[in-house]
Amino acid sequence: MKKLLIAPLAAAAALALAGFVPSASGAATAESDGMATVAATASCKSLTALSTVHVRKSATTKSTSLRLWYKGTKGCDIKGVDGGSYKNTCGIDSYHYWRKVNYRGTVGYVPNVCVKYS
């Protein structure tokens, strides 16, 4: 009897970890934010931070910092974007290209010159 009660709980936990949640009908549906993160991780091009940088909500230095990405640690590249200019960043006087990244589950933007493919 215990196995019958534990199995549904284990299945629900596995679905939750994969980013699926039960809908009103009882069927599991994917959360949009969770699936974007899972999809980004599945096609990961590994990046390494050249310096500790802010992962920002949008591609501008005036955007909210979501978290810090620490020098030497790895994250995933999603795509390159043209964004707001940044000055004196990671040894570059002025530039405007950013990378959309997934760093430890946080999806945001970092200056392109602060990361390298690893």
N, C-alpha and C positions, 0 to 999 in steps of 0.2 A: 504494500500500500504506500509506503514512503516513496518508492521510486516513481510512482504515478504522480505524486504531488510535486516532487522535485523537478521532474523533466520539463513541465510547462514553465516553471520559474527559470530554469536554465536557458530554455529557448527564448524567453522574453528578454533575459539579460543579454544574450548573444545578439539579438536584434537591436537592442538599445546601444550596445557598443558599436555596432555597424552603422548607426545613424538612422535606424528605422524606428518609427513609433506607430503604435496601433491607431487606426482611424476609428471613427464612430461605428463603422460597419464591422470592425474587428479585424480587418485585413491590415497588414503592415504596409505603411507608406514611407517613402524617404523624406527626410527633412531637407529643405533646399540648401541651407548653409552647410549642413553636415555632408551632403553629397558633393558639394563643390570642393570641400576639403579632401574627401576620399578620392574624388576624381583627380585632383591636383597631385595627391600623393602617389597615385597609381602610375602617372606618367612623369615622375620626378626626374628632373635634371639637377643633380646635386650642386649646390653653391656653398662656398665657405666665406664667412665674413672676414674682411681684411682689417677691420677695425670694429669696435663696439659701436653700433648704430641703432637709431630708433626705427622700428617698424611702424610706419604711419598709416592712418586710415585712408588717405588719398595721396597722390603723387605731388606733394608740395611740402615745404618745410614748415608752413603755417598750420598744417593738418595735425590733428590729435595723434600723439604717440600711443600706440597700442601696447608696446612692450619694447624691451631692449633685446637686440641680437648681439651676443657676445663674440668678440674677436676669436677666430679659430674654430668656431662651431659651425655645423652644417645645417642647411635648410634646403628647400626645394624651390626651383625656379618655375614660375607659371608662365609669364610672358614679359616682354619689354614694353614700356609705354613712354611716350613723350609727356613731360609734365612741367611743373614749376622749376625755375632755375634754383640752383644751390651754389654757394660760394665757399671756398676754402674747406672743402669736404674731402676727407681721405686723401689729401695731398693734391687735389685738383683745384685750380683757381676758380673756375666757373663752368658749369655744365647743366644740362636739363633732362637727361635721360634717366629713367627709373626702371627698376625691376619689380614686378608683382611677384611676391614670394609667399611661401607657406613655411613659417618658422615655428616648429613645435606646436602646430595646430592653430596658430594665429596667421591669418591671411592679410597681408598689407603690402606697403611699398617701401623700398629702400633705394638710396642713390645707387645707380649702376656702377659707379667707380669704387664702391665700398665692398663689392663682392666679386668673387671669381669662380669660374666653373671648377669643380674638383672631382 
